[in-house]
Amino acid sequence: TTTSANADASIEVNAGGILKKIREEKKNIIQNIKGERETLHIKAGEVRDDIRDTRKEFRAEVKASSTAMRADFKVQMKAASSSDERKGVVSAMRDAFKNFRAGVKDDRAEMRKGFEEKRAELKSERERIAKEHMKLITARVNTTIAFYRELMNRVDARIAKLQSMGADVTAALSASAAAKTAIDAAATAVADVEAQITAAL
């Protein structure tokens, strides 16, 4: 009948509308994730370059300071006029190098701590993007589930129409019930995954 046809058409339009909306959302999410990945890739390269340059500069500074201290030691030794004065220079230089090495050790530890913080930040960003990707996947599955729910509504409407005409729809009703049970099970599984993702965020 016209009413039944209109109902079927309405269900079909609704299902198509859901798909269209989800496709648009999917496109936006994919574009955002792609942009974030590209940004993270650039940032990771910058961090690697920064770590490399910082290490290089640190080594150069340590070498320059050590060379300057040795040069100063030689000057003081040449200027020393007695054995006792030379001993004093050697003792002072030993203390100076001891303090210098301790300072270098502390600076190196601080530098490594900074590197670890930057790496941890990158790791956190990667994990966040991975979680966003998982959310996209579950959204796509939810799209399919929503579509099949609408499709089953349409199937049930047709079964009801056949039943009103006196047809034996026992097998069709059984198949429909089984299909809806499978859809509900899938929806429950996806909801569980979404809950885990939300808890991890």
ROTI-582424 format. One record per residue: residue number from 1; residue in three letters; x, y negated, z negated of N, C-alpha, C in turn. Coordinates in steps of 0.001 Angstrom, whole numbers, m for minus. Layout:
N
num,residu,n_c1,n_c2,n_c3,ca_c1,ca_c2,ca_c3,c_c1,c_c2,c_c3
NUM,ala,X,Y,Z,X,Y,Z,X,Y,Z
...
//
This chain:
201
num,residu,n_c1,n_c2,n_c3,ca_c1,ca_c2,ca_c3,c_c1,c_c2,c_c3
1,thr,844,1200,0,0,0,0,881,m1252,0
2,thr,223,m2406,215,976,m3667,256,1615,m3966,m1083
3,thr,850,m3695,m2190,1376,m3960,m3536,2604,m3120,m3820
4,ser,2518,m1819,m3437,3650,m920,m3646,4857,m1350,m2833
5,ala,4595,m1760,m1585,5685,m2205,m713,6349,m3450,m1286
6,asn,5508,m4370,m1809,6059,m5591,m2404,6909,m5266,m3625
7,ala,6450,m4293,m4429,7199,m3904,m5622,8548,m3316,m5228
8,asp,8519,m2426,m4192,9771,m1843,m3708,10717,m2919,m3203
9,ala,10162,m3881,m2458,10980,m4960,m1910,11577,m5802,m3023
10,ser,10765,m6025,m4086,11253,m6811,m5222,12408,m6113,m5913
11,ile,12280,m4799,m6105,13346,m4025,m6740,14617,m4081,m5907
12,glu,14440,m3948,m4576,15585,m3976,m3679,16290,m5322,m3728
13,val,15494,m6411,m3761,16063,m7753,m3834,16814,m7936,m5147
14,asn,16219,m7436,m6257,16863,m7572,m7558,18204,m6836,m7594
15,ala,18215,m5628,m7055,19452,m4855,m7017,20501,m5560,m6179
16,gly,20068,m6091,m5032,21003,m6825,m4175,21514,m8077,m4851
17,gly,20641,m8727,m5608,21039,m9945,m6322,22076,m9664,m7385
18,ile,21905,m8549,m8088,22877,m8163,m9112,24233,m7906,m8482
19,leu,24230,m7154,m7380,25478,m6851,m6701,26174,m8119,m6222
20,lys,25391,m9037,m5658,25965,m10278,m5156,26601,m11081,m6288
21,lys,25900,m11168,m7410,26407,m11925,m8552,27693,m11317,m9105
22,ile,27697,m9985,m9249,28870,m9317,m9792,30056,m9421,m8843
23,arg,29761,m9327,m7536,30851,m9461,m6561,31513,m10823,m6665
24,glu,30687,m11863,m6865,31232,m13208,m7003,32080,m13315,m8274
25,glu,31564,m12738,m9371,32305,m12766,m10630,33616,m11986,m10485
26,lys,33515,m10834,m9811,34702,m10008,m9592,35751,m10790,m8804
27,lys,35306,m11501,m7758,36226,m12276,m6934,36930,m13348,m7761
28,asn,36167,m14029,m8625,36743,m15077,m9458,37751,m14498,m10454
29,ile,37381,m13369,m11064,38271,m12748,m12045,39562,m12303,m11386
30,ile,39432,m11666,m10196,40621,m11193,m9475,41543,m12358,m9125
31,gln,40956,m13473,m8682,41754,m14645,m8330,42477,m15195,m9562
32,asn,41759,m15225,m10700,42371,m15723,m11930,43514,m14833,m12385
33,ile,43276,m13510,m12354,44314,m12570,m12779,45515,m12652,m11853
34,lys,45254,m12744,m10550,46341,m12856,m9588,47172,m14106,m9853
35,gly,46474,m15222,m10109,47183,m16466,m10402,47997,m16373,m11681
36,glu,47429,m15728,m12703,48136,m15584,m13970,49363,m14685,m13807
37,arg,49228,m13635,m13002,50361,m12737,m12767,51492,m13467,m12045
38,glu,51123,m14272,m11072,52135,m15023,m10340,52840,m16022,m11262
39,thr,52047,m16679,m12111,52618,m17627,m13064,53540,m16928,m14045
40,leu,53099,m15746,m14524,53912,m14974,m15466,55201,m14502,m14805
41,his,55116,m14107,m13533,56305,m13665,m12802,57326,m14795,m12711
42,ile,56836,m15985,m12418,57721,m17153,m12330,58324,m17453,m13703
43,lys,57478,m17394,m14730,57940,m17681,m16087,58980,m16659,m16533
44,ala,58764,m15380,m16188,59715,m14327,m16558,61069,m14599,m15914
45,gly,61050,m15043,m14661,62295,m15380,m13973,62993,m16547,m14638
46,glu,62209,m17533,m15051,62783,m18697,m15725,63404,m18316,m17065
47,val,62721,m17406,m17781,63243,m16954,m19077,64551,m16183,m18881
48,arg,64573,m15302,m17875,65812,m14554,m17592,66961,m15500,m17248
49,asp,66662,m16499,m16429,67687,m17470,m16044,68160,m18265,m17258
50,asp,67200,m18634,m18107,67533,m19421,m19296,68418,m18611,m20248
51,ile,68070,m17325,m20433,68870,m16462,m21299,70281,m16296,m20739
52,arg,70358,m16070,m19431,71671,m15901,m18790,72510,m17167,m18930
53,asp,71895,m18327,m18641,72632,m19587,m18709,73042,m19919,m20145
54,thr,72128,m19642,m21087,72433,m19930,m22494,73605,m19084,m22974
55,arg,73607,m17803,m22598,74726,m16927,m22961,76035,m17430,m22354
56,lys,75954,m17812,m21085,77144,m18288,m20381,77689,m19550,m21052
57,glu,76799,m20476,m21387,77208,m21722,m22030,77778,m21458,m23427
58,phe,77137,m20522,m24136,77602,m20198,m25490,79020,m19639,m25455
59,arg,79249,m18686,m24534,80586,m18097,m24413,81626,m19147,m24032
60,ala,81229,m20045,m23130,82154,m21095,m22694,82495,m22023,m23851
61,glu,81474,m22362,m24660,81701,m23245,m25803,82594,m22582,m26846
62,val,82357,m21283,m27093,83187,m20554,m28064,84633,m20500,m27574
63,lys,84799,m20199,m26304,86142,m20119,m25734,86845,m21469,m25793
64,ala,86106,m22535,m25453,86697,m23880,m25461,87090,m24288,m26876
65,ser,86222,m24004,m27845,86522,m24362,m29237,87724,m23574,m29749
66,ser,87756,m22266,m29417,88874,m21431,m29848,90188,m21909,m29240
67,thr,90145,m22275,m27965,91350,m22766,m27278,91825,m24069,m27888
68,ala,90878,m24954,m28203,91226,m26245,m28798,91848,m26052,m30184
69,met,91286,m25099,m30959,91830,m24848,m32290,93252,m24285,m32209
70,arg,93487,m23395,m31256,94826,m22821,m31093,95834,m23895,m30648
71,ala,95355,m24776,m29765,96236,m25857,m29300,96590,m26785,m30450
72,asp,95594,m27075,m31289,95833,m27942,m32444,96789,m27271,m33431
73,phe,96635,m25955,m33560,97523,m25201,m34449,98980,m25316,m33980
74,lys,99185,m25177,m32673,100535,m25274,m32113,101130,m26667,m32356
75,val,100290,m27689,m32179,100758,m29057,m32401,101175,m29249,m33847
76,gln,100346,m28757,m34768,100643,m28913,m36197,101905,m28126,m36580
77,met,102063,m26950,m35983,103253,m26145,m36289,104522,m26845,m35809
78,lys,104442,m27470,m34640,105610,m28190,m34115,105930,m29416,m34961
79,ala,104851,m30009,m35504,105045,m31221,m36301,105514,m30916,m37720
80,ala,105328,m29653,m38148,105739,m29292,m39512,107257,m29371,m39639
81,ser,107719,m29983,m40727,109163,m30199,m40900,109801,m29251,m41894
82,ser,108999,m28420,m42534,109562,m27499,m43510,108821,m26173,m43481
83,ser,109416,m25183,m44108,108803,m23848,m44163,107502,m23880,m44945
84,asp,107506,m24607,m46041,106280,m24701,m46850,105157,m25387,m46073
85,glu,105496,m26419,m45311,104486,m27142,m44534,103901,m26228,m43449
86,arg,104817,m25419,m42832,104330,m24482,m41807,103422,m23418,m42415
87,lys,103761,m22944,m43616,102904,m21987,m44296,101519,m22584,m44583
88,gly,101530,m23839,m44975,100261,m24526,m45246,99407,m24628,m43990
89,val,100084,m24919,m42852,99364,m25018,m41577,98742,m23668,m41202
90,val,99551,m22597,m41373,99066,m21235,m41050,97878,m20864,m41932
91,ser,97979,m21152,m43229,96897,m20829,m44162,95613,m21596,m43813
92,ala,95781,m22890,m43505,94619,m23717,m43157,93980,m23237,m41860
93,met,94838,m22831,m40907,94318,m22363,m39623,93566,m21036,m39785
94,arg,94084,m20164,m40662,93402,m18896,m40918,92005,m19141,m41494
95,asp,91937,m20062,m42435,90638,m20403,m43031,89701,m21009,m41982
96,ala,90313,m21852,m41129,89504,m22501,m40098,88937,m21478,m39115
97,phe,89751,m20520,m38711,89294,m19482,m37783,88260,m18557,m38446
98,lys,88476,m18293,m39759,87517,m17467,m40482,86143,m18130,m40495
99,asn,86134,m19420,m40799,84872,m20171,m40812,84280,m20285,m39406
100,phe,85193,m20432,m38444,84742,m20536,m37041,84040,m19246,m36603
101,arg,84643,m18100,m36920,84050,m16809,m36543,82701,m16598,m37234
102,ala,82624,m17014,m38497,81363,m16881,m39230,80280,m17754,m38581
103,gly,80691,m18953,m38180,79746,m19851,m37514,79277,m19291,m36184
104,val,80228,m18708,m35432,79883,m18105,m34143,78900,m16950,m34348
105,lys,79143,m16149,m35383,78263,m15018,m35680,76839,m15499,m35993
106,asp,76747,m16550,m36799,75427,m17097,m37151,74729,m17688,m35922
107,asp,75502,m18417,m35115,74932,m19022,m33911,74462,m17953,m32924
108,arg,75253,m16868,m32812,74876,m15786,m31904,73583,m15105,m32389
109,ala,73472,m14919,m33697,72270,m14305,m34257,71042,m15190,m34005
110,glu,71225,m16494,m34166,70120,m17436,m33924,69737,m17444,m32451
111,met,70744,m17366,m31593,70494,m17347,m30156,69709,m16093,m29769
112,arg,70112,m14942,m30300,69419,m13690,m30011,67982,m13718,m30525
113,lys,67791,m14349,m31674,66444,m14479,m32223,65552,m15271,m31263
114,gly,66137,m16332,m30703,65386,m17127,m29726,65048,m16317,m28492
115,phe,66001,m15486,m28048,65746,m14615,m26883,64609,m13639,m27173
116,glu,64633,m13055,m28373,63608,m12085,m28757,62225,m12736,m28786
117,glu,62168,m13969,m29254,60888,m14685,m29311,60336,m14932,m27907
118,lys,61232,m15288,m26990,60800,m15524,m25614,60327,m14230,m24948
119,arg,61066,m13141,m25203,60661,m11843,m24647,59327,m11390,m25240
120,ala,59149,m11639,m26535,57899,m11252,m27197,56725,m12034,m26614
121,glu,56966,m13301,m26301,55915,m14136,m25702,55519,m13592,m24330
122,leu,56515,m13197,m23542,56237,m12624,m22225,55478,m11307,m22352
123,lys,55890,m10480,m23318,55222,m9203,m23542,53763,m9422,m23919
124,ser,53526,m10407,m24768,52158,m10722,m25181,51315,m11163,m23985
125,glu,51913,m11958,m23098,51206,m12413,m21908,50878,m11246,m20988
126,arg,51833,m10324,m20822,51595,m9142,m19981,50447,m8299,m20542
127,glu,50449,m8142,m21857,49397,m7346,m22495,48031,m8012,m22319
128,arg,48015,m9336,m22439,46751,m10057,m22292,46197,m9892,m20877
129,ile,47076,m10013,m19886,46645,m9867,m18501,46174,m8442,m18233
130,ala,46877,m7461,m18829,46471,m6058,m18661,45086,m5833,m19244
131,lys,44814,m6461,m20384,43490,m6334,m21012,42416,m6991,m20147
132,glu,42776,m8133,m19546,41834,m8801,m18652,41525,m7915,m17444
133,his,42543,m7216,m16973,42356,m6306,m15855,41418,m5170,m16250
134,met,41587,m4654,m17466,40711,m3597,m17955,39270,m4100,m18072
135,lys,39116,m5328,m18496,37775,m5917,m18588,37143,m6012,m17210
136,leu,37966,m6308,m16214,37471,m6374,m14839,36981,m5000,m14391
137,ile,37750,m3975,m14719,37370,m2620,m14326,36044,m2226,m14966
138,thr,35894,m2499,m16266,34643,m2144,m16935,33474,m2966,m16381
139,ala,33762,m4202,m15992,32708,m5031,m15396,32245,m4430,m14072
140,arg,33197,m3916,m13305,32847,m3291,m12023,32009,m2035,m12248
141,val,32371,m1264,m13291,31584,m64,m13599,30186,m470,m14055
142,asn,30115,m1510,m14867,28807,m1992,m15325,27949,m2462,m14148
143,thr,28609,m3003,m13134,27895,m3412,m11929,27234,m2205,m11273
144,thr,28000,m1148,m11158,27477,84,m10554,26332,644,m11377
145,ile,26504,632,m12699,25454,1144,m13585,24168,332,m13427
146,ala,24318,m999,m13411,23150,m1868,m13260,22451,m1610,m11930
147,phe,23253,m1418,m10896,22675,m1144,m9573,21880,163,m9577
148,tyr,22458,1210,m10180,21781,2502,m10197,20548,2494,m11100
149,arg,20558,1668,m12136,19344,1538,m12964,18210,948,m12115
150,glu,18538,m79,m11352,17538,m687,m10478,17085,314,m9424
151,leu,18046,1086,m8910,17719,2077,m7896,16790,3151,m8462
152,met,17036,3577,m9708,16177,4587,m10327,14781,4035,m10588
153,asn,14691,2752,m10891,13368,2134,m11045,12583,2243,m9739
154,arg,13291,2028,m8670,12653,2130,m7357,12242,3569,m7060
155,val,13142,4509,m7388,12835,5930,m7174,11627,6340,m8009
156,asp,11586,5910,m9276,10463,6255,m10153,9151,5690,m9617
157,ala,9246,4475,m9040,8037,3876,m8465,7519,4717,m7301
158,arg,8406,5239,m6509,8006,6075,m5373,7477,7429,m5830
159,ile,8110,7957,m6905,7616,9219,m7454,6194,9043,m7978
160,ala,5984,7938,m8683,4645,7654,m9214,3630,7522,m8087
161,lys,4028,6912,m6985,3138,6753,m5839,2758,8121,m5259
162,leu,3773,9001,m5125,3518,10350,m4608,2629,11141,m5562
163,gln,2858,10946,m6859,2059,11658,m7851,598,11231,m7789
164,ser,381,9915,m7550,m989,9414,m7448,m1701,9954,m6217
165,met,m910,10418,m5260,m1477,10983,m4032,m1675,12496,m4151
166,gly,m1355,13048,m5347,m1580,14457,m5588,m408,15353,m5281
167,ala,755,14799,m4995,1925,15621,m4675,2545,16202,m5939
168,asp,3210,17336,m5793,3904,17972,m6912,5274,17311,m7061
169,val,5418,16545,m8112,6656,15782,m8305,7455,16292,m9505
170,thr,7212,17527,m9920,7890,18094,m11097,9408,18071,m10926
171,ala,9863,18576,m9788,11307,18616,m9536,11892,17210,m9459
172,ala,11143,16296,m8816,11616,14919,m8673,11735,14243,m10034
173,leu,10752,14476,m10911,10791,13882,m12255,11981,14425,m13048
174,ser,12237,15725,m12892,13365,16342,m13588,14689,15757,m13104
175,ala,14802,15612,m11781,16027,15050,m11202,16218,13602,m11633
176,ser,15105,12860,m11677,15165,11462,m12089,15614,11348,m13540
177,ala,15070,12204,m14397,15442,12179,m15816,16919,12506,m15991
178,ala,17406,13495,m15235,18816,13877,m15319,19718,12736,m14860
179,ala,19307,12069,m13787,20099,10957,m13263,20170,9818,m14275
180,lys,19038,9508,m14917,19004,8421,m15893,19809,8777,m17146
181,thr,19822,10055,m17498,20636,10494,m18638,22120,10292,m18334
182,ala,22509,10628,m17098,23904,10445,m16689,24285,8972,m16680
183,ile,23360,8135,m16211,23618,6689,m16180,23773,6151,m17595
184,asp,22890,6601,m18506,22968,6154,m19904,24283,6594,m20538
185,ala,24733,7806,m20222,25989,8314,m20771,27156,7462,m20280
186,ala,27118,7110,m18997,28177,6265,m18428,28181,4897,m19089
187,ala,26986,4343,m19310,26873,3026,m19943,27429,3059,m21364
188,thr,27158,4157,m22089,27668,4301,m23457,29189,4379,m23461
189,ala,29737,5131,m22519,31194,5271,m22430,31850,3924,m22131
190,val,31260,3177,m21213,31812,1875,m20852,31727,913,m22031
191,ala,30611,958,m22758,30438,92,m23933,31513,393,m24975
192,asp,31857,1670,m25116,32898,2067,m26064,34254,1501,m25638
193,val,34535,1583,m24343,35795,1026,m23828,35841,m490,m24049
194,glu,34721,m1167,m23766,34658,m2626,m23942,34876,m3004,m25394
195,ala,34318,m2197,m26315,34490,m2471,m27744,35960,m2364,m28146
196,gln,36646,m1356,m27587,38061,m1169,m27875,38898,m2315,m27317
197,ile,38544,m2767,m26114,39264,m3883,m25504,39073,m5152,m26335
198,thr,37812,m5395,m26755,37500,m6579,m27553,38271,m6563,m28876
199,ala,38350,m5363,m29480,39069,m5239,m30750,40564,m5485,m30574
200,ala,41062,m5164,m29391,42506,m5319,m29129,42872,m6747,m28778
201,leu,41900,m7552,m28374,42188,m8932,m27954,42511,m9801,m29154
//
